Amino acid sequence: MSPKEVKLTAEQKEKLLRNMWLLHDGRWFLKSVEQFGFDTATKLNLAVVKSIARTEIKQLLAETDFGEVRNIKDLQALMEIAAILYFPEEHKYEFKVVDNNTFVGHVLECYVYKMVSKAGTTAIHQCAAKLRFDSWCQAMGLEGEVMNEKDTSDCNGTCKIIFKIKW
Amino acid sequence: MKTLKKNELKEILIKNWMTHDAMWFYHCLQECGIEKTNKINKAAVRAMGIIEIRRIQKAVGIEKVATFEDFKSLFEAAWDIVKADFMKSGFSLPSENVLRGDFERCFAYEGIKQIGAIEQYQCGIFERIYGWFDGMEIKYGVSPQVEGCMMHTDGKCFREITFTFDK
């Protein structure tokens, strides 16, 4: 008897991969909390985010032959591709170019906040978004600043991340 | 800019996922040494594997893994989702109720060797697969029993897994 034929679409496979990646990351965090407590696990998580963020953008730049990010339009284009690739479906956001040096990512519903809320740890969780986008900018070779005034404890799942870039 | 094909997208997602995992391993190693890192790595990947296979099982619509045929269908579907080209490994079904995994090369071995922790590294790759079997709720035995990294000690790596089904 041959195995029962099971078929998944490319979109279903992609969704599963993304979810499992997040799940694996979450399990590392939880097991670290069990071993060392929340503070050390948070410190580890922030260090990991900083490292992986550089890699994820460099890989995307290389795989798409994107070339240099030279102006705000390039940044917007790259952010749009990166967001589709690296944020899960349930993460809701809007991007806006304010002027030639300012790009804003407005998070409407944050996937990290949702997971942290479920775990009941919003009061002590440290948001890694600024760190991640700082690393993205460094990987793109950009000079400037990423600002996010909120943390998990006071964001309620929404925030504005402002990129001020010097060209 | 080049548009990514489906297989290229899959490669990026899996590569980044595995790099993210490696970053956790690396930062954990720096923070707390190899013994605890092995423990956390194995616990995280096994816990992830259990949930991972259940999600795939649900997606492909296999209600229960009651026979070797059910197992084959689910295993092949899962392997098709998570296997990337850079993983030089393969699984075969040499006889009834037996699965064999052979690794020509192992990205985990190569990565851990690079960071100088291979002597004490305990394999996390098969731990994920064992998590799948746990998630499928099937009985199995593994040969050979390996504590560390077989690729490091023997220059090759394989496992033979024998299943017992009630039907």
Interface residues (C-beta under 8 A of the other chain):
Chain A: M1 S2 P3 K4 E5 V6 K7 L8 A10 Q12 K13 E14 L16 L17 R18 N19 M20 W21 L23 H24 D25 R27 W28 L30 K31 S32 Q35 F36 T40 K43 L44 A47 V48 S51 I52 T55 E56 Q59 L60 E63 T64 D65 F66 G67 A77 L85 Y86
Chain B: M1 K2 T3 L4 K6 E8 L9 K10 E11 I12 L13 I14 K15 N16 W17 T19 H20 D21 M23 W24 Y26 H27 C28 E31 C32 K36 K39 I40 N41 A43 A44 V45 A47 M48 I51 E52 R55 I56 A59 V60 G61 I62 E69 D70 K72 S73 L74 E76 A77 D80 I81 V82
